[in-house]
Amino acid sequence: MTRLADLAELVRAPAALSVPGDVLSGAAAAGALGRRTPALAGASVLLYWAGMAANDWADRRLDAVERPERPIPSGRVRPSVALGVASGLTAAGLAVATAAGGRRAAAVALPLAATIWGYDLRAKNTAAGPAVMAACRGLDVLLGASGGRVVRALPAALTVAAHTWTVTALSRREVTGADRRLPGLTLTGTALIALTTPARPTPSVPGRAARPGSGRAARLGDLVPAVLAAGYAARYGRAQARVLADPSAARVRAAVGAGITGLPALQGALTARAGARLLGLAVAGAAPLGRRLARLISPT
């Protein structure tokens, strides 16, 4: 009988803490934060877990050689159970997204689910793999934006997608290790992401005079995304710098883990940049919790 702990390992349960921030940052950017947002975040988590289960099902023969401790090759989860979990979670994620956001949410959730399965079954071991995974995360941000002005969430979606590309590119070298060119490239990308994330044009409202002290409050508020982006860069960048110094498989896995558990800080910066500063801080608060849980169940 399959244990709940084995299923949690199959879907990388703690890594799901990096998922709701996609939806929240997209909703904040699109002006769509509301009562439907939590349900869309829940749908996103279900689709993420589905992708993790489908990934292990698709990789079961390779994992038997490279990672025999994983749930399927170790015999703790049968392949048929893993496929059933992946399919059921996909159906549940699509149903929740449609119930919460109607046709507009379904129009994003369906391509998101198709891209997730496409990555697991076809694209993962090809040159297109990192780009396809980046598209998954970008669509996840747009799922949150589906109830508002989606075009306003495109910069946030591209930012999260760029980060995801760096993590996915590194993850392809978790077993073999990497040459120094790869961490050099991903580290440069991380630095650019961190530098550009806090920048935001301040929209002006015609005919409305600035209130006394409002400029100072805005400047102080703008520190929130800057601080969160700096924290993201420091932790994830440090892990990549270690790979640059020693590109062994263990260092690569540690950098991938840092990229996954550090994503909420980036999402929080994007959410705060859109004006939802307290929510951005709350999103970023998932990062330390994710790191603690990652000690129990690997996010990679």
C-alpha contacts under 8 A as a table, 3 or more apart, distances in Angstrom:
res1	aa1	res2	aa2	distance
2	T	6	D	6.70
2	T	7	L	7.34
2	T	76	R	6.39
2	T	77	V	5.91
3	R	6	D	5.26
3	R	7	L	6.58
3	R	76	R	7.92
4	L	7	L	5.11
4	L	8	A	6.17
5	A	8	A	4.99
5	A	9	E	6.30
6	D	9	E	5.07
6	D	10	L	6.13
6	D	71	P	6.25
6	D	76	R	6.62
6	D	77	V	6.90
7	L	10	L	4.80
7	L	11	V	6.32
7	L	71	P	7.93
7	L	77	V	7.47
8	A	11	V	5.45
8	A	12	R	5.90
8	A	13	A	5.05
9	E	12	R	4.88
9	E	13	A	6.41
9	E	71	P	7.09
9	E	297	I	6.08
9	E	298	S	7.54
10	L	13	A	7.77
10	L	52	M	6.83
10	L	53	A	5.73
10	L	56	D	7.15
10	L	70	R	7.72
10	L	71	P	6.13
10	L	82	A	7.74
11	V	49	W	4.88
11	V	50	A	7.04
11	V	51	G	7.77
11	V	52	M	4.83
11	V	53	A	5.17
12	R	15	A	5.62
12	R	16	A	7.29
12	R	49	W	7.17
12	R	52	M	6.72
12	R	297	I	6.74
12	R	298	S	6.70
12	R	299	P	5.34
12	R	300	T	7.34
13	A	16	A	5.67
13	A	49	W	7.15
13	A	297	I	7.64
13	A	299	P	7.72
14	P	17	L	5.93
14	P	290	G	6.08
14	P	293	L	5.86
14	P	294	A	6.40
14	P	297	I	6.94
14	P	299	P	6.63
15	A	18	S	5.77
15	A	19	V	7.67
15	A	260	I	6.95
15	A	261	T	6.92
15	A	290	G	6.74
15	A	294	A	7.53
15	A	299	P	5.11
16	A	19	V	5.20
16	A	20	P	7.60
16	A	45	V	5.90
16	A	48	Y	6.97
16	A	49	W	7.25
17	L	20	P	6.65
17	L	261	T	7.88
17	L	264	P	7.70
17	L	286	A	6.22
17	L	287	A	7.73
17	L	290	G	6.27
18	S	21	G	6.36
18	S	22	D	7.77
18	S	260	I	6.68
18	S	261	T	6.44
18	S	262	G	7.91
18	S	263	L	5.96
18	S	264	P	5.49
18	S	286	A	7.41
18	S	287	A	7.62
18	S	290	G	7.76
19	V	22	D	5.64
19	V	23	V	7.48
19	V	41	A	7.45
19	V	44	S	6.68
19	V	45	V	6.01
19	V	48	Y	7.47
20	P	23	V	5.41
20	P	24	L	6.26
20	P	41	A	4.80
20	P	42	G	7.22
20	P	44	S	6.81
20	P	45	V	6.82
21	G	24	L	4.91
21	G	25	S	5.82
21	G	41	A	7.88
21	G	264	P	6.08
21	G	267	Q	5.35
21	G	268	G	6.93
21	G	283	V	5.90
22	D	25	S	5.42
22	D	26	G	6.22
22	D	41	A	7.97
22	D	137	R	7.29
22	D	140	D	5.89
22	D	141	V	4.54
22	D	144	G	7.19
22	D	160	V	7.66
22	D	267	Q	6.40
23	V	26	G	5.14
23	V	27	A	6.02
23	V	37	T	7.33
23	V	40	L	6.96
23	V	41	A	5.59
23	V	44	S	7.50
23	V	140	D	6.21
23	V	141	V	4.90
23	V	142	L	7.14
23	V	143	L	6.17
23	V	144	G	3.93
23	V	145	A	7.13
24	L	27	A	5.08
24	L	28	A	6.01
24	L	33	L	7.32
24	L	37	T	7.07
24	L	41	A	7.33
24	L	141	V	7.61
24	L	144	G	6.11
24	L	271	T	6.80
25	S	28	A	5.14
25	S	29	A	6.14
25	S	141	V	6.68
25	S	144	G	7.39
25	S	153	A	7.98
25	S	156	A	6.99
25	S	267	Q	5.99
25	S	268	G	7.19
25	S	270	L	5.78
25	S	271	T	4.43
25	S	274	A	7.83
26	G	29	A	5.21
26	G	30	A	6.15
26	G	141	V	4.66
26	G	142	L	5.70
26	G	143	L	7.27
26	G	144	G	4.87
26	G	145	A	4.70
26	G	153	A	5.31
26	G	156	A	6.59
26	G	157	A	7.08
26	G	271	T	7.69
27	A	30	A	5.14
27	A	31	G	5.95
27	A	32	A	4.63
27	A	33	L	5.06
27	A	37	T	7.22
27	A	141	V	7.75
27	A	142	L	7.87
27	A	144	G	4.59
27	A	145	A	4.33
27	A	146	S	7.61
27	A	147	G	7.63
27	A	148	G	7.25
27	A	153	A	7.56
28	A	31	G	5.21
28	A	32	A	6.10
28	A	33	L	5.61
28	A	145	A	7.58
28	A	271	T	5.82
28	A	274	A	5.76
28	A	275	G	7.48
28	A	276	A	6.66
29	A	32	A	7.64
29	A	145	A	7.24
29	A	152	R	5.88
29	A	153	A	4.96
29	A	156	A	7.37
29	A	270	L	7.96
29	A	271	T	6.99
29	A	274	A	5.12
30	A	145	A	5.22
30	A	147	G	7.86
30	A	148	G	5.06
30	A	149	R	4.68
30	A	150	V	5.59
30	A	151	V	7.36
30	A	152	R	5.25
30	A	153	A	5.33
31	G	145	A	7.69
31	G	148	G	5.73
31	G	149	R	6.77
32	A	37	T	7.80
32	A	144	G	7.56
32	A	145	A	6.13
32	A	146	S	7.72
32	A	147	G	5.51
32	A	148	G	4.70
32	A	149	R	7.60
33	L	36	R	7.72
33	L	37	T	5.97
34	G	37	T	5.51
35	R	38	P	6.75
35	R	39	A	8.00
36	R	39	A	5.52
36	R	40	L	6.40
36	R	100	A	5.57
36	R	101	G	6.67
37	T	40	L	5.11
37	T	41	A	6.18
37	T	144	G	6.63
38	P	41	A	4.98
38	P	42	G	6.21
39	A	42	G	4.91
39	A	43	A	6.23
39	A	96	V	6.80
39	A	97	A	7.01
39	A	100	A	6.05
40	L	43	A	4.97
40	L	44	S	6.21
40	L	96	V	7.12
40	L	97	A	5.40
40	L	100	A	6.47
40	L	101	G	7.30
40	L	143	L	7.23
40	L	144	G	6.47
41	A	44	S	5.00
41	A	45	V	6.38
41	A	144	G	7.33
42	G	45	V	5.11
42	G	46	L	6.37
42	G	93	G	7.63
42	G	96	V	7.66
43	A	46	L	5.11
43	A	47	L	6.30
43	A	92	A	7.44
43	A	93	G	4.32
43	A	94	L	6.81
43	A	95	A	7.98
43	A	96	V	5.50
43	A	97	A	5.43
44	S	47	L	5.19
44	S	48	Y	6.14
44	S	93	G	6.64
44	S	97	A	7.97
44	S	140	D	6.79
45	V	48	Y	4.99
45	V	49	W	6.18
45	V	93	G	7.70
46	L	49	W	5.21
46	L	50	A	6.15
46	L	89	L	5.49
46	L	90	T	6.69
46	L	92	A	6.91
46	L	93	G	5.01
47	L	50	A	4.92
47	L	51	G	6.22
47	L	89	L	6.29
47	L	90	T	5.34
47	L	93	G	5.34
47	L	94	L	7.80
47	L	113	A	6.67
48	Y	51	G	5.09
48	Y	52	M	6.42
49	W	52	M	5.08
49	W	53	A	6.33
49	W	86	A	7.38
49	W	89	L	7.02
50	A	53	A	5.25
50	A	54	A	6.09
50	A	85	V	6.88
50	A	86	A	4.18
50	A	87	S	6.83
50	A	88	G	7.72
50	A	89	L	5.12
50	A	90	T	5.57
51	G	54	A	5.05
51	G	55	N	5.92
51	G	86	A	6.64
51	G	116	I	5.86
51	G	117	W	6.63
51	G	120	D	7.14
52	M	55	N	5.01
52	M	56	D	6.45
52	M	86	A	7.72
53	A	56	D	5.32
53	A	57	W	6.25
53	A	82	A	5.73
53	A	83	L	6.96
53	A	85	V	6.74
53	A	86	A	5.17
54	A	57	W	5.00
54	A	58	A	6.07
54	A	82	A	6.96
54	A	83	L	6.19
54	A	86	A	5.31
54	A	117	W	7.18
54	A	120	D	6.42
55	N	58	A	5.20
55	N	59	D	6.10
55	N	120	D	5.04
55	N	121	L	7.57
56	D	59	D	4.97
56	D	60	R	5.71
56	D	63	D	7.94
56	D	72	I	7.26
56	D	82	A	7.64
57	W	60	R	5.26
57	W	72	I	7.46
57	W	79	P	5.98
57	W	82	A	6.03
57	W	83	L	6.22
58	A	61	R	7.91
58	A	120	D	6.55
58	A	121	L	6.16
59	D	62	L	5.30
59	D	63	D	5.84
60	R	63	D	5.10
60	R	64	A	6.18
60	R	72	I	6.31
60	R	73	P	6.19
60	R	79	P	7.70
61	R	64	A	5.13
61	R	65	V	7.05
61	R	73	P	7.52
62	L	65	V	5.48
62	L	66	E	6.21
62	L	67	R	7.76
63	D	66	E	4.89
63	D	67	R	4.51
63	D	68	P	5.66
63	D	70	R	7.16
63	D	73	P	6.48
64	A	67	R	5.90
64	A	68	P	4.57
64	A	73	P	4.96
64	A	74	S	7.76
65	V	68	P	6.10
66	E	175	V	7.38
67	R	70	R	5.97
67	R	73	P	7.83
68	P	73	P	5.27
68	P	74	S	5.72
69	E	73	P	6.77
69	E	74	S	5.37
70	R	73	P	5.92
70	R	74	S	5.84
71	P	74	S	5.39
71	P	75	G	6.33
71	P	76	R	5.08
71	P	77	V	5.32
72	I	75	G	5.29
72	I	76	R	6.02
72	I	77	V	4.84
72	I	78	R	5.88
72	I	79	P	6.21
72	I	82	A	7.83
73	P	76	R	7.73
74	S	77	V	7.73
75	G	78	R	6.39
77	V	81	V	6.54
77	V	82	A	6.74
78	R	81	V	5.21
78	R	82	A	6.43
79	P	82	A	5.08
79	P	83	L	6.23
80	S	83	L	5.15
80	S	84	G	6.08
81	V	84	G	4.99
81	V	85	V	6.07
82	A	85	V	5.07
82	A	86	A	6.18
83	L	86	A	5.09
83	L	87	S	6.14
84	G	87	S	5.15
84	G	88	G	5.95
85	V	88	G	5.15
85	V	89	L	5.98
86	A	89	L	5.34
86	A	90	T	6.16
87	S	90	T	5.14
87	S	91	A	6.29
88	G	91	A	5.19
88	G	92	A	6.13
89	L	92	A	4.97
89	L	93	G	5.96
90	T	93	G	5.12
90	T	94	L	6.24
90	T	113	A	6.89
91	A	94	L	5.27
91	A	95	A	6.12
92	A	95	A	5.06
92	A	96	V	6.10
93	G	96	V	5.25
93	G	97	A	6.12
94	L	97	A	5.17
94	L	98	T	6.09
94	L	106	A	6.98
94	L	109	A	6.19
94	L	110	L	6.89
94	L	113	A	7.85
95	A	98	T	5.22
95	A	99	A	6.05
96	V	99	A	5.12
96	V	100	A	6.04
97	A	100	A	5.23
97	A	101	G	5.84
97	A	102	G	7.34
97	A	105	A	5.98
97	A	106	A	6.25
97	A	109	A	6.74
98	T	101	G	5.34
98	T	102	G	4.65
98	T	103	R	6.42
98	T	105	A	5.92
98	T	106	A	5.02
98	T	109	A	8.00
99	A	102	G	5.76
100	A	105	A	7.73
101	G	104	R	6.32
101	G	105	A	4.75
101	G	106	A	7.18
101	G	146	S	7.48
101	G	147	G	6.77
102	G	105	A	5.60
102	G	106	A	6.25
103	R	106	A	4.92
103	R	107	A	5.96
104	R	107	A	5.16
104	R	108	V	6.89
104	R	146	S	5.71
104	R	147	G	6.84
105	A	108	V	5.37
105	A	109	A	6.03
105	A	143	L	6.00
105	A	146	S	5.40
105	A	147	G	7.21
106	A	109	A	4.84
106	A	110	L	5.82
107	A	110	L	5.94
107	A	111	P	7.12
108	V	111	P	5.68
108	V	112	L	6.16
108	V	139	L	6.74
108	V	142	L	7.10
108	V	143	L	5.67
108	V	146	S	7.35
109	A	112	L	4.91
109	A	113	A	6.09
109	A	139	L	7.90
109	A	140	D	7.89
109	A	143	L	6.52
110	L	113	A	5.23
110	L	114	A	6.22
111	P	114	A	4.94
111	P	115	T	5.96
111	P	139	L	7.96
112	L	115	T	5.14
112	L	116	I	6.21
112	L	136	C	5.85
112	L	139	L	5.89
112	L	140	D	6.92
113	A	116	I	5.10
113	A	117	W	6.34
114	A	117	W	5.28
114	A	118	G	5.91
115	T	118	G	4.84
115	T	119	Y	6.04
115	T	132	V	6.99
115	T	133	M	7.86
115	T	135	A	7.54
115	T	136	C	6.12
116	I	119	Y	5.25
116	I	120	D	6.41
116	I	133	M	7.36
116	I	136	C	6.23
117	W	120	D	5.09
117	W	121	L	5.98
118	G	121	L	5.36
118	G	122	R	5.51
118	G	123	A	6.24
119	Y	122	R	5.59
119	Y	123	A	4.52
119	Y	124	K	5.08
119	Y	129	G	6.58
119	Y	132	V	6.20
119	Y	133	M	6.57
120	D	123	A	6.64
120	D	124	K	5.77
121	L	124	K	7.17
122	R	125	N	7.28
122	R	126	T	7.72
123	A	126	T	5.26
123	A	127	A	7.71
123	A	128	A	6.03
123	A	129	G	4.89
123	A	132	V	7.02
124	K	128	A	7.36
124	K	129	G	4.37
124	K	130	P	7.49
124	K	132	V	7.99
125	N	129	G	6.18
126	T	129	G	5.39
127	A	130	P	7.40
128	A	131	A	5.42
128	A	132	V	6.13
129	G	132	V	5.23
129	G	133	M	6.25
129	G	168	T	7.72
130	P	133	M	5.18
130	P	134	A	6.05
130	P	164	T	7.59
130	P	165	W	5.04
130	P	166	T	7.72
130	P	168	T	5.18
130	P	169	A	5.65
131	A	134	A	4.95
131	A	135	A	6.18
131	A	165	W	6.16
132	V	135	A	4.98
132	V	136	C	6.46
133	M	136	C	5.02
133	M	137	R	6.69
133	M	161	A	7.95
133	M	164	T	6.92
133	M	165	W	6.96
133	M	168	T	7.08
134	A	137	R	5.34
134	A	138	G	6.21
134	A	160	V	7.64
134	A	161	A	4.31
134	A	162	A	6.56
134	A	163	H	7.77
134	A	164	T	5.08
134	A	165	W	5.20
134	A	168	T	7.99
135	A	138	G	4.96
135	A	139	L	6.03
135	A	161	A	6.19
136	C	139	L	5.27
136	C	140	D	6.21
136	C	161	A	7.77
137	R	140	D	4.85
137	R	141	V	6.44
137	R	157	A	7.36
137	R	160	V	6.47
137	R	161	A	5.58
137	R	164	T	6.97
138	G	141	V	5.26
138	G	142	L	6.49
138	G	157	A	4.41
138	G	158	L	6.11
138	G	160	V	6.19
138	G	161	A	5.00
139	L	142	L	4.90
139	L	143	L	6.12
139	L	157	A	7.08
140	D	143	L	5.03
140	D	144	G	6.92
140	D	157	A	7.89
141	V	144	G	5.49
141	V	145	A	6.67
141	V	153	A	7.47
141	V	156	A	7.24
141	V	157	A	5.31
141	V	160	V	7.82
142	L	145	A	4.73
142	L	146	S	5.98
142	L	150	V	6.60
142	L	153	A	6.63
142	L	154	L	7.42
142	L	157	A	6.56
143	L	146	S	5.18
144	G	147	G	7.24
145	A	148	G	5.53
145	A	149	R	6.76
145	A	150	V	5.22
145	A	153	A	6.35
146	S	149	R	7.42
146	S	150	V	5.96
147	G	150	V	7.71
149	R	152	R	5.76
149	R	153	A	7.36
150	V	153	A	5.35
150	V	154	L	6.89
151	V	154	L	5.37
152	R	155	P	7.09
153	A	156	A	5.36
153	A	157	A	6.17
154	L	157	A	4.94
154	L	158	L	6.08
155	P	158	L	5.14
155	P	159	T	6.15
156	A	159	T	5.04
156	A	160	V	6.27
156	A	270	L	6.40
157	A	160	V	5.33
157	A	161	A	6.04
158	L	161	A	4.92
158	L	162	A	6.03
159	T	162	A	5.16
159	T	163	H	6.39
159	T	193	I	6.64
159	T	197	T	7.45
160	V	163	H	5.16
160	V	164	T	6.15
160	V	266	L	7.84
160	V	267	Q	7.52
161	A	164	T	4.98
161	A	165	W	6.19
162	A	165	W	5.10
162	A	166	T	6.66
162	A	189	G	7.62
162	A	193	I	7.64
163	H	166	T	5.32
163	H	167	V	6.55
163	H	189	G	7.61
163	H	190	T	6.77
163	H	193	I	7.34
164	T	167	V	5.13
164	T	168	T	6.02
165	W	168	T	5.20
165	W	169	A	5.97
166	T	169	A	5.22
166	T	170	L	6.30
166	T	186	T	5.11
166	T	189	G	7.22
166	T	190	T	7.65
167	V	170	L	5.24
167	V	171	S	6.10
167	V	186	T	7.95
167	V	255	A	7.95
167	V	256	V	5.58
167	V	259	G	5.85
167	V	260	I	7.37
168	T	171	S	4.91
168	T	172	R	6.55
168	T	256	V	7.80
169	A	172	R	5.66
169	A	173	R	7.63
169	A	182	L	7.86
169	A	186	T	7.98
170	L	173	R	5.63
170	L	174	E	7.00
170	L	178	A	7.85
170	L	182	L	7.29
170	L	183	P	7.34
170	L	186	T	7.88
170	L	252	V	6.52
170	L	255	A	7.73
170	L	256	V	6.42
171	S	174	E	5.16
171	S	252	V	7.19
171	S	253	R	6.94
171	S	256	V	5.97
172	R	175	V	7.72
173	R	176	T	5.32
173	R	177	G	4.95
173	R	178	A	5.57
173	R	249	A	6.73
173	R	252	V	6.76
174	E	177	G	5.84
174	E	249	A	5.07
174	E	250	A	7.14
174	E	252	V	5.49
174	E	253	R	5.15
175	V	249	A	5.36
176	T	248	S	7.56
176	T	249	A	5.64
177	G	247	P	5.71
177	G	248	S	4.55
177	G	249	A	3.89
177	G	250	A	7.57
177	G	251	R	7.98
177	G	252	V	6.40
178	A	182	L	6.73
178	A	183	P	7.78
178	A	247	P	5.18
178	A	248	S	6.58
178	A	249	A	7.16
178	A	252	V	7.34
179	D	182	L	6.20
179	D	183	P	7.75
179	D	247	P	6.11
180	R	183	P	5.74
180	R	184	G	6.19
180	R	243	V	7.51
180	R	244	L	5.33
180	R	245	A	7.79
180	R	247	P	6.38
181	R	184	G	5.08
181	R	185	L	6.18
182	L	185	L	5.15
182	L	186	T	6.25
183	P	186	T	5.03
183	P	187	L	5.73
183	P	240	Q	5.84
183	P	241	A	7.27
183	P	243	V	6.28
183	P	244	L	5.54
183	P	247	P	8.00
184	G	187	L	5.23
184	G	188	T	6.26
184	G	240	Q	7.96
184	G	241	A	7.97
184	G	244	L	6.44
185	L	188	T	5.24
185	L	189	G	6.36
186	T	189	G	4.95
186	T	190	T	6.17
186	T	240	Q	7.64
187	L	190	T	5.03
187	L	191	A	6.27
187	L	237	G	6.04
187	L	240	Q	6.08
187	L	241	A	7.22
188	T	191	A	5.16
188	T	192	L	6.34
189	G	192	L	5.16
189	G	193	I	6.15
190	T	193	I	5.05
190	T	194	A	6.16
190	T	233	A	6.50
190	T	236	Y	7.85
190	T	237	G	6.71
191	A	194	A	5.19
191	A	195	L	6.16
191	A	233	A	6.52
191	A	237	G	7.53
192	L	195	L	5.12
192	L	196	T	6.15
193	I	196	T	5.40
193	I	197	T	5.88
194	A	197	T	5.45
194	A	198	P	7.48
194	A	229	A	5.18
194	A	230	A	6.40
194	A	232	Y	7.33
194	A	233	A	5.87
194	A	266	L	7.94
195	L	198	P	6.91
195	L	199	A	7.80
195	L	229	A	7.63
196	T	199	A	5.56
197	T	200	R	7.94
197	T	225	P	7.54
197	T	226	A	7.71
197	T	229	A	6.74
197	T	266	L	7.97
197	T	269	A	7.04
197	T	270	L	6.59
197	T	273	R	7.90
198	P	222	D	7.54
198	P	225	P	5.14
198	P	226	A	5.03
198	P	229	A	6.86
198	P	269	A	6.76
198	P	270	L	7.30
198	P	273	R	6.18
199	A	273	R	7.71
200	R	273	R	6.73
205	V	208	R	5.81
210	A	214	S	6.48
210	A	215	G	7.51
211	R	214	S	5.26
211	R	215	G	7.87
212	P	215	G	7.57
213	G	216	R	5.33
213	G	217	A	6.26
214	S	217	A	5.03
214	S	218	A	6.06
215	G	218	A	5.07
215	G	219	R	6.21
216	R	219	R	5.07
216	R	220	L	6.22
217	A	220	L	5.12
217	A	221	G	6.03
218	A	221	G	4.91
218	A	222	D	6.10
219	R	222	D	5.07
219	R	223	L	6.79
220	L	223	L	5.38
220	L	224	V	7.54
221	G	224	V	5.66
221	G	277	R	7.08
222	D	225	P	6.09
222	D	226	A	6.80
222	D	273	R	7.10
223	L	226	A	5.04
223	L	227	V	5.96
224	V	227	V	5.27
224	V	228	L	6.21
224	V	269	A	7.03
224	V	272	A	6.59
224	V	273	R	7.92
224	V	277	R	6.75
224	V	281	L	7.82
225	P	228	L	5.11
225	P	229	A	5.94
225	P	268	G	7.24
225	P	269	A	4.06
225	P	270	L	6.72
225	P	271	T	7.96
225	P	272	A	5.49
225	P	273	R	5.61
225	P	277	R	7.83
225	P	280	G	7.92
226	A	229	A	5.17
226	A	230	A	6.11
226	A	269	A	6.99
227	V	230	A	5.08
227	V	231	G	6.23
227	V	269	A	7.91
228	L	231	G	5.07
228	L	232	Y	6.21
228	L	265	A	5.60
228	L	266	L	6.65
228	L	268	G	6.81
228	L	269	A	5.27
228	L	284	A	7.36
229	A	232	Y	5.04
229	A	233	A	6.18
229	A	265	A	6.65
229	A	266	L	5.69
229	A	269	A	5.71
230	A	233	A	5.09
230	A	234	A	6.04
231	G	234	A	5.10
231	G	235	R	6.32
231	G	265	A	6.99
232	Y	235	R	5.62
232	Y	236	Y	6.08
232	Y	237	G	7.81
232	Y	262	G	5.94
232	Y	263	L	7.22
232	Y	265	A	5.39
232	Y	266	L	5.89
233	A	236	Y	5.45
233	A	237	G	5.13
233	A	238	R	7.78
234	A	237	G	5.24
234	A	238	R	5.80
235	R	238	R	5.29
235	R	239	A	6.48
235	R	258	A	6.98
235	R	262	G	7.12
236	Y	239	A	5.25
236	Y	240	Q	6.41
236	Y	255	A	6.79
236	Y	258	A	5.39
236	Y	259	G	5.57
236	Y	262	G	6.48
237	G	240	Q	5.10
237	G	241	A	6.09
238	R	241	A	4.98
238	R	242	R	6.38
239	A	242	R	5.24
239	A	243	V	6.67
239	A	251	R	7.65
239	A	254	A	6.82
239	A	255	A	4.80
239	A	258	A	6.69
240	Q	243	V	5.00
240	Q	244	L	6.28
240	Q	252	V	7.71
240	Q	255	A	5.58
241	A	244	L	4.88
241	A	245	A	6.37
242	R	245	A	5.08
242	R	246	D	6.01
242	R	247	P	7.58
242	R	251	R	6.75
243	V	246	D	4.85
243	V	247	P	4.39
243	V	248	S	6.93
243	V	251	R	5.42
243	V	252	V	5.97
243	V	255	A	7.32
244	L	247	P	5.79
246	D	251	R	6.99
247	P	251	R	6.30
247	P	252	V	6.54
248	S	251	R	5.36
248	S	252	V	6.30
249	A	252	V	5.03
249	A	253	R	6.19
250	A	253	R	5.18
250	A	254	A	6.26
251	R	254	A	5.05
251	R	255	A	6.24
252	V	255	A	5.07
252	V	256	V	6.23
253	R	256	V	5.06
253	R	257	G	6.17
253	R	300	T	7.55
254	A	257	G	5.07
254	A	258	A	6.18
255	A	258	A	4.95
255	A	259	G	6.13
256	V	259	G	5.00
256	V	260	I	6.30
256	V	300	T	7.18
257	G	260	I	5.17
257	G	261	T	6.10
257	G	298	S	7.88
257	G	299	P	6.28
257	G	300	T	6.38
258	A	261	T	5.28
258	A	262	G	5.52
259	G	262	G	5.15
259	G	263	L	6.12
260	I	263	L	5.53
260	I	299	P	7.23
261	T	264	P	6.95
261	T	287	A	5.52
261	T	288	P	7.71
261	T	290	G	5.54
261	T	291	R	5.85
261	T	294	A	8.00
261	T	299	P	7.96
262	G	265	A	5.77
262	G	266	L	7.24
262	G	287	A	5.58
263	L	266	L	5.21
263	L	267	Q	6.24
263	L	287	A	7.20
264	P	267	Q	4.84
264	P	268	G	5.82
264	P	283	V	5.86
264	P	284	A	4.75
264	P	285	G	7.40
264	P	286	A	6.13
264	P	287	A	5.45
265	A	268	G	4.99
265	A	269	A	6.24
265	A	283	V	7.09
265	A	284	A	4.22
265	A	285	G	7.50
265	A	286	A	7.98
265	A	287	A	6.37
266	L	269	A	5.05
266	L	270	L	6.35
266	L	284	A	7.34
267	Q	270	L	5.08
267	Q	271	T	6.13
267	Q	280	G	7.31
267	Q	283	V	6.87
267	Q	284	A	6.93
268	G	271	T	5.01
268	G	272	A	6.02
268	G	279	L	7.40
268	G	280	G	3.93
268	G	281	L	5.85
268	G	282	A	7.30
268	G	283	V	4.99
268	G	284	A	4.74
269	A	272	A	5.12
269	A	273	R	5.97
269	A	280	G	6.08
269	A	281	L	7.87
269	A	284	A	7.66
270	L	273	R	4.96
270	L	274	A	6.47
270	L	280	G	7.32
271	T	274	A	5.29
271	T	275	G	6.92
271	T	276	A	5.77
271	T	277	R	6.81
271	T	279	L	6.97
271	T	280	G	4.84
272	A	275	G	5.16
272	A	276	A	4.75
272	A	277	R	3.99
272	A	278	L	7.20
272	A	279	L	6.98
272	A	280	G	4.61
272	A	281	L	7.38
273	R	276	A	7.19
273	R	277	R	7.25
274	A	277	R	7.88
276	A	279	L	5.40
276	A	280	G	6.05
277	R	280	G	4.90
277	R	281	L	6.29
278	L	281	L	5.12
278	L	282	A	6.31
279	L	282	A	4.93
279	L	283	V	6.15
280	G	283	V	5.07
280	G	284	A	6.20
281	L	284	A	5.09
281	L	285	G	6.17
282	A	285	G	4.99
282	A	286	A	7.18
283	V	286	A	5.77
283	V	287	A	7.99
284	A	287	A	5.73
285	G	288	P	6.41
285	G	289	L	7.23
286	A	289	L	5.24
286	A	290	G	5.96
287	A	290	G	5.09
287	A	291	R	6.33
288	P	291	R	5.05
288	P	292	R	6.40
289	L	292	R	5.20
289	L	293	L	6.29
290	G	293	L	5.15
290	G	294	A	5.96
291	R	294	A	5.03
291	R	295	R	6.83
292	R	295	R	5.59
292	R	296	L	7.50
293	L	296	L	5.33
293	L	297	I	6.42
294	A	297	I	5.01
294	A	298	S	5.07
294	A	299	P	5.91
295	R	298	S	6.58
